[in-house]
Amino acid sequence: METLITTLKWCAAASGVIAAFMVSLDFGRRVTGWGFVLFVGSSIAWLSGAALTGDWALGTQNIVLFGINLLGVYRYLVRKTGV
């Protein structure tokens, strides 16, 4: 079980760093939108790790970030520009 938790946390950290880099590059709506998709995956991994370890502070933070990241996906990949 410890290996699963460690793997989840490292995947969450790595995907969060890559997503932050993608968003910061400002290469346009699609790249930023896919960065938010990666952030959603990162939040899910963090939530899973938090649930398995009972770290409810981390879990609560990532529930909020999950919602913010979904908003980013909607804003950059779903919503039409100029709206």
NUSE-509399 format. One record per residue (C-alpha): y, z, x; residue number from 1. Coordinates in nm, 2 decimals, m for minus. Layout:
BEGIN
REC  north     up   east fiti
REC      Y      Z      X  NUM
...
This chain:
BEGIN
REC  north     up   east fiti
REC   0.00   0.00   0.00    1
REC   0.24   0.08   0.29    2
REC   0.20  m0.27   0.42    3
REC   0.29  m0.42   0.08    4
REC   0.60  m0.20   0.06    5
REC   0.71  m0.28   0.42    6
REC   0.66  m0.66   0.35    7
REC   0.86  m0.64   0.03    8
REC   1.15  m0.46   0.20    9
REC   1.16  m0.70   0.50   10
REC   1.14  m1.01   0.26   11
REC   1.42  m0.85   0.05   12
REC   1.64  m0.79   0.36   13
REC   1.58  m1.13   0.51   14
REC   1.64  m1.32   0.19   15
REC   1.96  m1.11   0.12   16
REC   2.09  m1.20   0.46   17
REC   2.02  m1.57   0.42   18
REC   2.17  m1.56   0.07   19
REC   2.49  m1.39   0.19   20
REC   2.52  m1.66   0.47   21
REC   2.47  m1.94   0.21   22
REC   2.74  m1.80  m0.02   23
REC   2.98  m1.73   0.27   24
REC   2.96  m2.09   0.40   25
REC   3.13  m2.22   0.08   26
REC   2.95  m2.56   0.11   27
REC   3.00  m2.62  m0.26   28
REC   2.87  m2.51  m0.60   29
REC   2.51  m2.61  m0.54   30
REC   2.46  m2.43  m0.21   31
REC   2.64  m2.12  m0.35   32
REC   2.43  m2.13  m0.66   33
REC   2.11  m2.15  m0.47   34
REC   2.24  m1.86  m0.26   35
REC   2.26  m1.66  m0.58   36
REC   1.91  m1.77  m0.67   37
REC   1.80  m1.62  m0.34   38
REC   1.99  m1.31  m0.41   39
REC   1.81  m1.27  m0.74   40
REC   1.48  m1.29  m0.55   41
REC   1.60  m1.04  m0.31   42
REC   1.70  m0.80  m0.59   43
REC   1.35  m0.84  m0.74   44
REC   1.19  m0.76  m0.41   45
REC   1.42  m0.45  m0.36   46
REC   1.34  m0.34  m0.72   47
REC   0.97  m0.37  m0.65   48
REC   0.99  m0.18  m0.33   49
REC   1.21   0.09  m0.49   50
REC   0.97   0.13  m0.78   51
REC   0.67   0.16  m0.54   52
REC   0.84   0.43  m0.33   53
REC   1.03   0.61  m0.61   54
REC   1.37   0.53  m0.45   55
REC   1.57   0.53  m0.78   56
REC   1.91   0.51  m0.61   57
REC   1.80   0.18  m0.45   58
REC   1.65   0.07  m0.77   59
REC   1.96   0.14  m0.97   60
REC   2.18  m0.04  m0.72   61
REC   1.96  m0.35  m0.74   62
REC   1.94  m0.35  m1.12   63
REC   2.32  m0.39  m1.11   64
REC   2.31  m0.65  m0.83   65
REC   2.04  m0.84  m1.02   66
REC   2.28  m0.87  m1.32   67
REC   2.57  m0.98  m1.09   68
REC   2.34  m1.23  m0.92   69
REC   2.23  m1.38  m1.25   70
REC   2.60  m1.42  m1.34   71
REC   2.64  m1.60  m1.01   72
REC   2.35  m1.83  m1.09   73
REC   2.50  m1.91  m1.43   74
REC   2.84  m1.96  m1.29   75
REC   2.74  m2.19  m1.01   76
REC   2.43  m2.37  m1.13   77
REC   2.43  m2.36  m1.51   78
REC   2.79  m2.37  m1.64   79
REC   2.98  m2.69  m1.63   80
REC   3.27  m2.70  m1.39   81
REC   3.62  m2.67  m1.53   82
REC   3.51  m2.43  m1.81   83
